[in-house]
Amino acid sequence: MERHQPGIGAPAWRRHVVAALTLCGAATAASAATPAAGAGLPLLARSFAAMSAQRPLFCEAPAAGPDGGLGAPVQCAWRQRLMMQRWVFDQGRATGCISAAARWWHWRRQTDAASGVAPVWDAAWQRQTLLVDDANPRAPQRMSLIAMEADGSWSATTWRWSPPERAVTRRWEQQRWDQLKQALQQLPTPADADSSAPALALGYRGLQERAAERTGAALLWALGGQCLRLSALPQADAQALPLPYAREDSRLEQRAAIQVQLARTDPAATWPAVFHLMLPSLPHQRSATYAAVARSHLRLIGHLWLPARSAPPWHLQLDTALAAKPESAAALRVMAVLERAMAALAGIWVADHER
């Protein structure tokens, strides 16, 4: 088999890494095998040396990854046609709105646009694979795996293979690559999260390439420095409110009566924005959408009602943290972010249902 030997002019970072590992007495172990990535993984996924049938070498500096992920130097074999990189997520670092795993999943999907995979990370997952198959057998191939370790931490691995021109070598490498792919495909992975819930189906479309995470029946993402949480309330709550579908049928006195009903559900809440008919999001819009914003304790809660002509209305809730004093500049900024997100969701709904 072909082997790539490091030259005298190897990059300084590679020489330093190898020297440090040698001083620690771990150079052979580090170059021959990859640390375990998730409990119960097959050998080919755990050991780069076993997969490549060679002693891997450090061939590239750590590639940039998403915030919160520590990338290791890229290892390679087969004259740098086969490469592997590992990311380990710093669990001691504040993850912000969504987890480090969710950010990595979004970042990897942006690079490897594979079909048939969940658009966002699900917090219930413990393992997930991303397989990208190119119709051209000579094109570079890529596979990724993100998995929870036995101690609860996370690591992610990406393998890249560029098929060689020589037929005999290509057949042998293809066999090894297919064995790794089969091992990943046979791993017990969770089913994709159900996106049929109204809040999630609409929320996925409103992300606009933003990273997000599903937690149960809710969707989390960051906007304007705020962490937004979208969920759907029971349809029975929306059906109890008489909501005209057409804008011309909506009446001010009716909206005032609905606001009274809402206020009674939480007497301690204040209402920065009472129940109102939202402004048109499309020219000549005739369908109605309704909104209200309540402040309860340290949460700002946006309510969005989306009537349909031949179906029960949707009642969505979009909330975020708010510690600033009412009417302060900070509170007004958070209010603007929330209203912006609500208007975006209403705009998608109207574009789908405008008569």
N, C-alpha and C positions, 0 to 999 in steps of 0.2 A: 504494500500500500504506500501511497505517497505520504510523505511527512514534511511538515514545514519546520525548519530549524531556525531559531533566532539568530540574526546576524550580529556582527560586531557593532554595527550602528544602530542597535535597538534603542527605542525611545528611553529617555532617562527615567520616566515614571515606571516603565516596565522593570528596568534594572533595579530600581529602588524597592519595588514591591517584592520581586523575587528575592532580593537580598534580605529584606526584613523577614520574609517567611523562612528563609534558610536559617537565619539567626535563631528563630523560634523553634527550629526543628520540625517545621510543618510544611516545607516547600513541596515535598512529594505528595502529601495528602491533599494540599490545596490545588495542585495542578492536575491531579489524577481523578479527583471526584468533586462533585458539587455537593454542598451541604443539603441535607434533607429539606424538601419543600413540601410540607404538609404530611400529616400522618397517613400511613397506609398507601403511599404512592409507589408505583412500580419502579424497579431499579433503573430502567431507561430514563425515567423522569427525574430520579434523584441523583444519578451519576452521569455527568457529561462524558467521563472516560468510558463508562460501559456502553453508552449510546454510540460514541464515535469509534470505539475500539482502538483508541490512541490515547497517549498522554496529552491532554490539552495544554495550550500555551496561552499566556496573556498577550493579546494582540491589539487591543484598543483601550484607550482611556474610558472611564465610565461615561456612558451616554446620559444626556440630560433626561430627567424624568419628571413626573408631576411633583408638586410640592408635598413634602411629607415622606417621600420615598428615597432611600439611600441606595444608589446604584453601585454595584461592584464592577471592577474592570471586566471588559468583555473577554471571554475565553474563546479560543477557536481551535479547529482541527481541519484536516483535509485541505491543507494549504490555504487556510482562511476561507474556504467555501462554506464551512459550517461554523456558526458562531452562536454563542449562548451568553445571555446576560441575566443577572439576578438583581431584583430590588427587594430590600427589606424595609418594612415600614416602621418608623420610630414611634412606638406606642406611648412613649412618655411625652410626646409633643401634642399640643392642643390641635385637634382636628378641625375645629370650627364647625361649620354648618353640616358638612357631610364627612364621612369617614375617609381615611386614606385609601382604603380599598376601592371606594366609589370613585375617588378622583383618578386612581390608576386605571380603573376599568374604562372610564370616560376617555382618558388620554390615549389608551391603547386602541380603543374603537375609532378614535379620530384618525389614527395612523393606518389601522387595518380595518377597513370598512367591510366587515363580514356581514352577510345577510343571515337572517334566521336567529339572531341572538337578541337578548333583551336590550332595550335602548338605555336602561339605567341599571345600576347595581342594586340588588335587593339585600337589605340588611340581614335577612334570614339565611343567606347563602354562607356556606363554609368552603366552597370550592367552585370554580367555574373555568371553562376552557374557551379559547377563541381560536378557531381554525380557519385559515384563509387559503382557499384553493384557487390558483390561477389556471385558467383554461389552457394557457401556453405551458407545456411541460418543461420548457427551457427557462421559464421565468423564475426569479427568486421566490422561494416558498417561506412561509412564516407560520409559527404556532406559538400560542401563549397559554400559560396556566397561572392562575392566582389561587392560593390555598392557605388555609389557616394551619398554623403549626400546632404542635401538641401543647405548647405553653400559652396558646391564645393569641400569639402574634401572627403577623401576616407576611408572606413573601410572594413574589411574582417572578415568573421566568418566561423569557422569550427566546425561541430558537429560530435561526435564520439559515437557510441553505440555498446556495446558488449552484444549480446543476452544472457539471463540467461538460466540456465538448467531447472528451474521449468516451466512447460508448461503453467499454468494459468498466471503467471507473464509475460512470454515471449509473449503470445498473446496480453496482454494489452499494453505492451511496443511497440510491433510491430505495433499496431494500431496507437499509438501516433507518432511513427517514420514515418509511411507511410503518415500520415496527414501532417507532415512537408515536406516530399519529394514532395507530391502533390502540396503543397503551393508554393514550389520553382519552380516546373516544370510549373506551371501556370503563373509565372511571365513573362511579355513581355521582352524577351531577344533578342538582335540583332542576325542576322544570322552570321555564321562564315564568316570571310573575304575570298574573292575569291582568291585562291592561284594559279589560272590558268595562271596569268601573268608570262611571262618567268623569269623576275628578281626575283619574289617572290618564284616561284616554285623551282628555282635553289638555291636561298638564304636560304630557309628553310633547305634544305638538307646540306648546307655548314655550318650551325651554330655549329654543333658538341656539342650539349647540352649547348650552350651559351644562356643566356637570350637575348631576342630581343623584338622589338615592331614595329608593322606596323603603318605607318602614311600615309594615302592615298594610293598612288601607290608605296611607298618606304618602305624599311626595314632598321631598325636601330639596330646596336649591337656594343659592345665594343670589341676591339682586340688590344693587346699590348699597352694599355693606350690611344688608339685613338677611337673616335666615328665614325664608318663607316656608310655611307648611300648608299644603293643600289637601283637603279631604272633602268627602261628600257626606252631607247629612241625609237622614232617612227621607225618602220621597214623601212620606206621610206628612212631614213638617211643611214641605212646600205645597202639598195639595190642600192644606188647611187654609192657605192664603189665596184669595181670589186674584189671580194675576192675569190681566188681559194680555193677549199675545200681540195685538196691534197697538202701536203707539197712540193712535188717535182715540182708542178706547180707554186709555188710562186717565184717571181723574185725581186731582189734587186731594180732595176730601177722602178718597179711598186710600191714598198713600198715607195720609195722616192717621187714619184709623189703623192701618197696618203697623205704623210706628208705635202706636199705643200698645198693640198686642205684643210687639217685640220687647218693649221696655218692661212689660210686666213679667217677662220670663227671667229677667235678671235685674231686680230693682237697684242693685248696687252699681250697675254699669253706667257709664256715661257714653254719650253718642256724638263723637266728633263729626259724623256724617249720618243724618237720619235717613230713613228709608226714602229712596228717590228713584226717579226714572233716569237711567244713564243717558249721557249724550250720544248721539248717533256716531257709530264708528265707521260707517260707510256712507257715501253720498246717497241721498234719497232713501235712507234706511227707514222702513216702516215697522219692522218688528221691534218689540220692546225688550229691554233688559233692565234689571233692577239691582240696586246695591244699597248697603248700609254698613257703617263702620262703628263698632263699639269698642270701648276701652274697659277692660275688666282686670283689676289688679295691675300686673305688669305685662299684660298682653294687649295687643291691638288686633282686633278680630274683624276681618272683612267678610261680609255675607254677600253672596252673589246669586241672584235668581235668574234662571234662563228658561223662559216659557217656550213651548213648542206648539205647533198648530194641532198636532194629532197625538201628543204624548204628554205625560205628566211633566211638569217643570222640574228642572234640576236645581238643587239648592247646594251650592258649594261654599266652603268656608276656607278662607285664606288668612292665617294669623302669623304674627311675628312678635318678638320681644320689644317692649318699650318701657324703658326705665326713666326717661326724661319727663320733666314736669309738663302738664298740659299747656298748650299754646306756646311752648318754648320753640326756639329754632330747631332744636334736635327733634322734638316731637312732630313738628310740621314736615321735616325732612322724611321721617319714617312714614308719616301719613301719605306723602307724595309717592314714595316707593310702593306702598301697598296699593294705592289707587292705580298706579301705572300697571302693576301686575294684574289687577282685576280688569282693567280696561283691555289688556291684551287678550285675556281669556274670553271676555265678552265679544271681542272683535272676531275671534276664531269661530265662536258659536254663530254669530250673525252671518259671517261669510258662508257658513254651511246651511243656514236655515232661512235666510232672507228670501221672501217670496217674490 
